[in-house]
Structure formats: C-alpha cells, structure tokens
Amino acid sequence: MSKNSAQTFKDLLLVAISNLKQLLQVVEQEHQLLQSAPETAEELETLTEHKTALLQQVEQDVDQRKAFLEQQGLKADMEGLESFLASLPEANARALRQGWNQLVSLLEKVHQKNNVNGRLINRAMQHFDMLLSAMQATQTKIRVYHPSGGAGDLNIPRNLGKA
C-alpha cells in the first residue's frame, strides 16, 4: 500500500473523529437539557435537528471508510481494516491504529450517553403519561353530595342535559 493511501485513511479518520466529537458535545448538551427540564421544546428540537445532521455525517464517514477499503481491494470490515494496517510500515500502522481506537472510544461514549438520554426521555414520558391519566381520571368524576350530606363521585358526562 502506498503512503498516499495511509494519508487518505488518516484524513478519513480525522474527519470522522471530529464529527464524533461534535456529536458527543450535542449529546451531552441534550443530556443537560433533559436533566434541567427545558422551559420550551424549541431548545430540544434544535439539538435534535443538529444531532440528526451529525448522525447523517457520521453515516457518510462510515460509507467513505468502507469505500476506501474496497478501493484497496479489501473487505469493508474489521478484517479488511486489519489487512490494510498490516500492509503499512509499522509507524504508520501504529498511528492509524491509535486514531482508529480513538474513533471507537468516541463512538462508545456517544452510544452510552445517548442510551442514558433515551432512558431520561422514557422516564419523562412515563411520568407525563401518569400525570395525564390522573388528570383525565379526575375530570371524569363529578363530586356531588347525598341527601345525608356525604360526598360522593358520580361518573356522568359534564353537560347541561344531565344537570
């Protein structure tokens, strides 16, 4: 493999690492926003749009690395990557492996933080559903008083026809 191919792969790794760092920042901002209960949904929507755009860029980065390996006549998987690195001089292979490990580490951090955010969202949705159910349950009951003076609940629709 040529030194040019090592430089090309290094450039692909640097771009991918940069994109994952940006994605990690957005996921961390999302985490802070979810924990602080934002006043408006716009903040969360803006972050979600930015996160989606970055995820699309990460997907493109993956496709570019796969295409690169295929252009080298290798499989677009870990075996192909290992073959590519094995074909390089030791110093180049070591540097690219270090970059690859950094990429994998960042991806794991993004994945973990995103899972935590997903659990926070699910917990908030469950809490909201419980509150909504409680509000709906209390709106269907009308408090009335018996002739003896005791309070009771009647399940009747609220309209003038029943009054």
C-alpha positions as CSV (number, residue, x, y, z in Angstrom):
1,M,0.0,0.0,0.0
2,S,1.2,3.5,-0.8
3,K,2.0,6.2,1.6
4,N,-0.8,8.1,-0.2
5,S,-3.4,5.6,0.9
6,A,-2.2,5.8,4.5
7,Q,-2.6,9.6,4.4
8,T,-6.0,9.2,2.8
9,F,-7.2,6.9,5.6
10,K,-5.7,9.2,8.2
11,D,-7.7,12.1,6.7
12,L,-10.8,10.0,6.8
13,L,-10.2,9.1,10.4
14,L,-9.5,12.8,11.4
15,V,-12.8,13.9,9.8
16,A,-14.7,11.1,11.5
17,I,-13.2,11.8,14.9
18,S,-14.0,15.5,14.5
19,N,-17.6,14.6,13.6
20,L,-18.0,12.2,16.6
21,K,-16.5,14.9,18.9
22,Q,-19.2,17.3,17.7
23,L,-21.9,14.6,18.1
24,L,-20.7,13.9,21.7
25,Q,-21.0,17.6,22.6
26,V,-24.5,17.7,21.2
27,V,-25.5,14.5,23.1
28,E,-24.0,16.0,26.3
29,Q,-25.9,19.2,25.7
30,E,-29.1,17.2,25.2
31,H,-28.4,15.3,28.5
32,Q,-28.0,18.6,30.4
33,L,-31.2,19.9,28.8
34,L,-33.1,16.8,29.7
35,Q,-32.0,16.9,33.3
36,S,-32.9,20.6,33.7
37,A,-36.4,20.3,32.2
38,P,-36.3,22.9,29.4
39,E,-38.8,25.7,29.5
40,T,-39.6,25.4,25.8
41,A,-39.4,22.5,23.4
42,E,-37.6,24.6,20.8
43,E,-34.2,24.1,22.5
44,L,-34.6,20.3,22.4
45,E,-35.9,20.4,18.9
46,T,-32.9,22.4,17.7
47,L,-30.5,20.0,19.4
48,T,-32.3,17.0,17.9
49,E,-32.1,18.5,14.4
50,H,-28.4,19.2,14.9
51,K,-27.9,15.7,16.2
52,T,-29.7,14.2,13.2
53,A,-27.5,16.1,10.8
54,L,-24.4,15.0,12.6
55,L,-25.6,11.4,12.6
56,Q,-26.0,11.6,8.9
57,Q,-22.5,12.9,8.6
58,V,-21.2,10.0,10.7
59,E,-23.0,7.6,8.4
60,Q,-21.3,9.2,5.4
61,D,-18.0,8.9,7.2
62,V,-18.6,5.2,7.6
63,D,-19.5,4.8,4.0
64,Q,-16.4,6.7,2.9
65,R,-14.2,4.4,5.0
66,K,-15.9,1.3,3.6
67,A,-15.4,2.6,0.0
68,F,-11.8,3.3,0.8
69,L,-11.1,-0.2,1.9
70,E,-13.0,-1.6,-1.1
71,Q,-10.9,0.6,-3.4
72,Q,-7.8,-1.0,-1.8
73,G,-9.2,-4.4,-2.7
74,L,-10.1,-5.3,0.8
75,K,-13.3,-6.2,2.6
76,A,-15.1,-3.3,4.3
77,D,-15.0,-4.8,7.8
78,M,-12.6,-5.3,10.7
79,E,-10.7,-8.0,8.8
80,G,-10.2,-5.6,5.9
81,L,-9.0,-2.8,8.2
82,E,-6.6,-5.2,9.9
83,S,-5.2,-6.2,6.5
84,F,-4.8,-2.6,5.5
85,L,-3.0,-1.7,8.6
86,A,-0.8,-4.8,8.3
87,S,0.3,-3.7,4.9
88,L,1.6,-0.4,6.2
89,P,5.0,0.4,7.7
90,E,4.9,-0.2,11.5
91,A,5.0,3.6,12.4
92,N,2.1,4.4,10.1
93,A,0.1,1.4,11.2
94,R,0.6,2.3,14.9
95,A,-0.5,5.9,14.3
96,L,-3.6,4.8,12.3
97,R,-4.5,2.2,14.9
98,Q,-4.3,4.8,17.6
99,G,-6.6,7.0,15.5
100,W,-9.0,4.1,15.0
101,N,-9.0,3.3,18.7
102,Q,-9.8,6.9,19.5
103,L,-12.7,6.8,17.0
104,V,-14.1,3.6,18.5
105,S,-13.8,5.1,22.0
106,L,-15.7,8.2,21.0
107,L,-18.3,6.1,19.4
108,E,-18.8,4.1,22.6
109,K,-19.1,7.3,24.6
110,V,-21.7,8.7,22.2
111,H,-23.6,5.4,22.4
112,Q,-23.6,5.3,26.2
113,K,-24.6,8.9,26.6
114,N,-27.3,8.6,24.0
115,N,-28.7,5.5,25.8
116,V,-28.8,7.5,29.1
117,N,-30.7,10.3,27.3
118,G,-33.1,7.7,25.9
119,R,-33.8,6.4,29.4
120,L,-34.3,10.0,30.6
121,I,-36.8,10.7,27.8
122,N,-38.6,7.4,28.5
123,R,-38.9,8.2,32.2
124,A,-40.2,11.7,31.5
125,M,-42.7,10.2,29.1
126,Q,-43.9,7.7,31.7
127,H,-44.2,10.5,34.3
128,F,-46.1,12.6,31.8
129,D,-48.4,9.7,30.9
130,M,-49.2,9.1,34.6
131,L,-50.0,12.8,35.1
132,L,-52.2,12.9,32.1
133,S,-54.0,9.7,33.2
134,A,-54.5,11.2,36.6
135,M,-55.9,14.4,35.2
136,Q,-58.2,12.6,32.9
137,A,-59.4,10.4,35.7
138,T,-60.2,13.4,37.9
139,Q,-62.0,15.2,35.1
140,T,-64.5,12.4,34.6
141,K,-65.6,12.4,38.2
142,I,-68.1,15.0,39.5
143,R,-68.4,15.5,43.2
144,V,-71.9,15.6,44.5
145,Y,-73.5,15.4,47.9
146,H,-76.0,12.9,49.1
147,P,-79.1,14.0,50.9
148,S,-77.5,12.8,54.1
149,G,-74.7,15.3,53.5
150,G,-71.9,12.9,52.5
151,A,-69.8,13.4,49.4
152,G,-69.8,11.0,46.5
153,D,-68.4,10.7,43.0
154,L,-70.7,10.2,40.0
155,N,-69.4,9.2,36.6
156,I,-71.6,11.3,34.4
157,P,-70.7,13.4,31.4
158,R,-70.5,17.1,32.1
159,N,-73.2,18.6,30.0
160,L,-76.3,20.7,30.7
161,G,-78.6,17.9,29.7
162,K,-77.7,15.9,32.9
163,A,-77.8,18.9,35.1
